[in-house]
Amino acid sequence: MSEVCCWLCTEDVSNCTRCTTCPGLYCSTHTKIHRFENACLPIRLHMDEDKGKSLVATRDIKPLEVILREPYILISPYTRSRPLCLGCYKKVDLSYNCTGCGFPLCSSQCSKMTDHSAECQLISRSNWRPVVNSTDSIETSYAVILLIRTYILMKEHQKLWEIYQSFYSHCDLRCEEGSELWKFHTEHSIRIFQEIFNDDNDLSESYLHRIIGIMYTNSVNL
């Protein structure tokens, strides 16, 4: 494989240095974290024009060996989610609603947590409020949270946003093979996002679908 970028991201090879322990080239960020317990991580980034990004092994991997340690770019509930706390992600019993945005939370403590506070301010300034009626069913109000959190990422964390945008969304395939989910996102994610921001953004519907697609294609569901 040709070496055109960092072994763990798309940073240009001209901005990378070679590890003194393994053959890898790493940017300043991954130079620091590509080693774990005195060993270099056994993977590197591979780009495929059709499938997008993947990770491939650079050597034999031992059973139970750590292959990657990296902080997440974005965390968000699934767009088709049952009620959960947007601060700590535990299940909620609907006994407490955030006084700012109206979403069910565990308590007032969770309303102050970093993951929720920024989106709470944005929602509270709008006329839209969530409607959550049952703890046992999918509640469509959660469908917009992903878009709000990516919008915050775009505005406040440019470097992470650039990384997020570099991933494939496979929108054409998702639209063709998952038409019901595509319609769900149009109605409950995109339309509500546009209502909250009252057209105070320049993000087109197709671009918002791409943002959702990136998360669906590349995220880990926990």
TORDO-9501 format. One record per residue (C-alpha): residue in one letter; z, y, x. Coordinates in steps of 0.2 Angstrom, whole numbers. Example, Ala and Ser with C-alpha at 12.3 -4.5 7.8 and 13.67 -1.06 7.14 Angstrom:
// TORDO-9501
R  code      z      y      x
R     A     39    -22     62
R     S     36     -5     68
END
This chain:
// TORDO-9501
R  code      z      y      x
R     M      0      0      0
R     S     -4     17      6
R     E     10     29     10
R     V      6     45      0
R     C     24     48     -7
R     C     42     44     -5
R     W     46     26     -8
R     L     57     30    -23
R     C     48     45    -31
R     T     32     56    -31
R     E     38     68    -17
R     D     23     71     -5
R     V     24     60     11
R     S     23     76     21
R     N     41     81     15
R     C     48     64     19
R     T     56     56     34
R     R     56     38     40
R     C     72     28     39
R     T     78     22     56
R     T     84      5     48
R     C     69      0     37
R     P     51      5     36
R     G     53     16     21
R     L     48     35     19
R     Y     60     45      9
R     C     62     63      3
R     S     78     72      6
R     T     86     66    -10
R     H     82     47     -8
R     T     86     47     11
R     K    104     49      5
R     I    105     36     -9
R     H     92     22     -4
R     R    106     13      6
R     F    120      3     -2
R     E    134     -6      7
R     N    126     -3     24
R     A    109    -10     18
R     C     93     -2     13
R     L     88     -5     -6
R     P     74    -18     -6
R     I     61     -9    -17
R     R     48      5    -17
R     L     38     14    -30
R     H     21      8    -34
R     M      8     18    -44
R     D     -5     10    -56
R     E    -19     20    -64
R     D    -17     10    -80
R     K      1      5    -81
R     G      9     20    -73
R     K     24     18    -61
R     S     33      2    -57
R     L     45     -4    -43
R     V     40    -18    -31
R     A     50    -28    -19
R     T     49    -24      0
R     R     58    -40      5
R     D     66    -55     -2
R     I     80    -50    -14
R     K     96    -60    -13
R     P    105    -66    -30
R     L    115    -52    -37
R     E    110    -39    -24
R     V    110    -21    -30
R     I     92    -15    -30
R     L     93      3    -36
R     R    107     16    -38
R     E    102     32    -45
R     P    109     45    -58
R     Y    100     46    -75
R     I     88     60    -79
R     L     92     61    -97
R     I    103     51   -109
R     S    100     52   -128
R     P    103     41   -143
R     Y     89     30   -149
R     T     78     40   -162
R     R     81     27   -175
R     S    100     27   -173
R     R    115     22   -182
R     P    129     35   -182
R     L    137     38   -165
R     C    147     52   -156
R     L    135     63   -146
R     G    149     67   -134
R     C    155     50   -128
R     Y    143     38   -138
R     K    156     28   -146
R     K    153     23   -165
R     V    160     36   -177
R     D    169     33   -194
R     L    163     50   -201
R     S    180     56   -202
R     Y    176     71   -191
R     N    161     83   -190
R     C    158     95   -176
R     T    162    113   -182
R     G    147    120   -173
R     C    132    109   -178
R     G    139     97   -191
R     F    136     80   -182
R     P    149     67   -183
R     L    160     65   -168
R     C    175     56   -162
R     S    186     72   -162
R     S    185     91   -156
R     Q    187     85   -138
R     C    170     77   -139
R     S    162     93   -146
R     K    166    101   -129
R     M    158     87   -118
R     T    143     92   -107
R     D    130     81   -116
R     H    133     88   -133
R     S    139    107   -130
R     A    121    114   -126
R     E    112    105   -141
R     C    127    110   -152
R     Q    124    129   -148
R     L    105    127   -152
R     I    108    118   -168
R     S    122    130   -174
R     R    110    145   -172
R     S     98    137   -184
R     N     98    134   -203
R     W     96    115   -201
R     R    111    103   -202
R     P    112     84   -201
R     V    115     73   -216
R     V    124     57   -211
R     N    130     47   -225
R     S    133     29   -219
R     T    140     21   -203
R     D    130      5   -206
R     S    112     12   -208
R     I     99     21   -198
R     E    102     40   -200
R     T     86     50   -197
R     S     96     66   -192
R     Y     98     58   -175
R     A     79     57   -172
R     V     78     75   -166
R     I     92     74   -152
R     L     80     67   -139
R     L     68     82   -141
R     I     82     94   -141
R     R     89     87   -125
R     T     72     86   -116
R     Y     70    105   -121
R     I     86    109   -113
R     L     81     99    -98
R     M     65    108    -97
R     K     74    125    -98
R     E     89    122    -87
R     H     84    108    -74
R     Q     67    111    -68
R     K     67     99    -54
R     L     73     85    -66
R     W     60     90    -79
R     E     46     89    -66
R     I     51     71    -63
R     Y     53     67    -81
R     Q     35     74    -84
R     S     28     63    -70
R     F     30     47    -80
R     Y     17     39    -92
R     S     19     41   -111
R     H      5     29   -117
R     C      3     39   -132
R     D    -14     32   -137
R     L     -7     15   -137
R     R      9     19   -146
R     C     -1     29   -159
R     E    -13     14   -162
R     E      0     -1   -161
R     G     16      8   -168
R     S      9     19   -182
R     E     24     18   -193
R     L     36     23   -178
R     W     23     37   -174
R     K     24     44   -192
R     F     43     42   -191
R     H     44     53   -175
R     T     32     66   -183
R     E     42     68   -198
R     H     60     66   -192
R     S     59     71   -174
R     I     45     84   -172
R     R     46     93   -189
R     I     65     95   -188
R     F     63    101   -170
R     Q     51    114   -176
R     E     62    119   -190
R     I     77    121   -178
R     F     67    132   -166
R     N     58    141   -180
R     D     42    140   -170
R     D     51    149   -156
R     N     43    138   -143
R     D     25    134   -137
R     L     26    115   -137
R     S     12    107   -147
R     E     14     92   -158
R     S      4     81   -146
R     Y     15     87   -132
R     L     31     83   -141
R     H     24     66   -145
R     R     21     64   -126
R     I     39     69   -122
R     I     45     55   -135
R     G     33     43   -127
R     I     39     45   -110
R     M     57     41   -115
R     Y     51     26   -125
R     T     40     19   -111
R     N     52     22    -96
R     S     70     22   -103
R     V     83      8   -102
R     N     91      4   -119
R     L    110      2   -117
END
